[in-house]
Amino acid sequence: MIYIYNCYGGTHSSALAAAYHLKKLPVNREPTDKEILNIDVFNKLTSKDMGKLIFHGCDEEKNEVYTLGRGSSKVVVPAMYDLADLLNKKGELQTKILFSNTSPTVPLSMTLGGFFSRRLKINVIGVPLLIIGAKQAHKDIIKLVEHTKNSAKVTASKIEILDNVFGEV
């Protein structure tokens, strides 16, 4: 199984989801500032990293976990889906792939923090807002990761896209 958590920049909500998935963040309490900032790519990716799959590790079941920054593009994930589907039809896809959109978990503080920090390079404003947002969103991100893992277990499809519109998570 391959999990691909995706969001706008790939450096905040999807990075948090990958960290929760891989048990790098606690699920029984709110993460500390230090735990958030120690996530490998948290607030470190740039626009040059958009569209790249970033490998974060393998989970306890040996499933690979990636993140993807898709920018404002509405076609990146569908294009990746179509490529995977083509490989599947040719019999060359050996594992399930699940794309999970983490954007619905993003609170305003995280959006503003990302704008100040990544776009304007004003970390003194952006980073504290990102930490506030990560703490505000932690329960929703944990639910999203649980939903993603459960969906992977029950889907018969070889390739799946989860939009994770709130109410479905």
Salt bridges, closest charged atoms under 4 A:
ASP33 OD1 - LYS135 NZ 2.51
GLU35 OE2 - ARG29 NH2 2.68
ASP40 OD2 - HIS56 ND1 3.23
ASP49 OD1 - LYS52 NZ 3.97
ASP59 OD2 - HIS21 NE2 2.83
GLU60 OE2 - LYS149 NZ 3.69
ASP85 OD2 - LYS89 NZ 3.11
